[in-house]
Amino acid sequence: MALEEYFTDFGRRDWERDVVDGTVRMAVIGIGGFARNRALPAIQESDYCTTTILVSGSPAAASDVAETFEAEAVVDYEAFLEGDRSDAYDAVYVATPNALHGEYAIAAARRGKHVISEKPLETTVETAREVVDVCADAGVTLMTAYRLQLEPTVRRTREIVRDGLIGDVVQAHGGFSNPILETAGPDSWRLDADLAGGGALVDLGVYPMNTVRYLLDCDPVSVYACARSSGGPFADVDEHVSFQLEFPSDTTASCTASFNAHAQSQLQLVGTDGLVSITSPFGGVVPQDIRVESGDMSMEYTGEPIDEVREEFDYFGYCVLTGTTPEPDGEDGIQDLRAIDAAYESAEVGRRIDLE
């Protein structure tokens, strides 16, 4: 295939193979900033999902959010766990702090509800495994919300890599930094190790980690990491982290993440015959700029803006309605948690950690 053909119909939904009718009624659990500003608007605009129930610690305060997004009702967390209004939704989107993902996902699955959970799937491999097993036993769809896997520049890059246009991938470079105190403040749950399960690595570093795994279509065999914090609001979590992943294909991925640096993100794959570089892939609003060098040919392309969060929910709804297993499933979430655990162990002991 000629290089320019990869960018024909750039935003094509290659996963949307069948025409389906119907929508998946969603209960959105946790209506923090991301849910209000990105997820709920995306669900409202989606083809295959609609919000019917909101779950909040302060139902009265959330009434305006329910009105804005035309939800039928708001229930508190305890009421949700007890099954209140469970007849009003088919699936849940879990957007609580990380350490609570498993509790709500498991409760939903046991009532026969499908689950899309924010990343990471949980804070421990053991609890994530329980989520996967309960969903499997209940016969419900489970998806880890890795929206980058539905993002056009990433999907086109995977096609380019799979087709060998840049040869064998030798190196991957990814980085994501965001000055969290400018938006979340020092009391954010993201700076609470018990609720978040970690710091910059868990919240930001998982983006290049998962995206590189997705593009290479394999899992790392070892991890080496360094982490540091300056204290203060970052006393309990990693403020800055760098980590290296080694893959069985002999590819090495070098990644960084920071909670206290100028906001930026980047991703580059270097192969034996070329490279792919994506501008700002992880920052939430992707400019759709991609540069490819293949042999003596070079091409730059800028695609139309696409809401990757809407793509994520449309994909989830499509999978539920068609009985398709999502690519970013529960096992995908577990693999990242295993690598995260190994990275933290490596940072503590100062050596490379092999993954089984």
Secondary structure, DSSP 8 states (H G I E B T S, - for coil): --GGGGGTTTT--TT--S-----EEEEEE--SHHIIIIIHHHHHH-SSEEEEEEE-S-TTTTHHHHHHTT-SEEE-HHHHHTTTTGGG-SEEEE-S-GGGHHHHHHHHHHTT-EEEE-SSS-SSHHHHHHHHHHHHHHT--EEE--GGGG-HHHHHHHHHHHTTTT-SEEEEEEEEE--GGGTT-TT-GGG-HHHHSSSHIIIIIHHHHHHHHHHHTS--SEEEEEEE--SGGGTTS-SEEEEEEE-TTS-EEEEEEESSS--EEEEEEEESSEEEEEES-SSSS---EEEEEETTEEEEEE-----HHHHHHHHHHHHHHHT---SS-HHHHHHHHHHHHHHHHHHHHTS-EE--
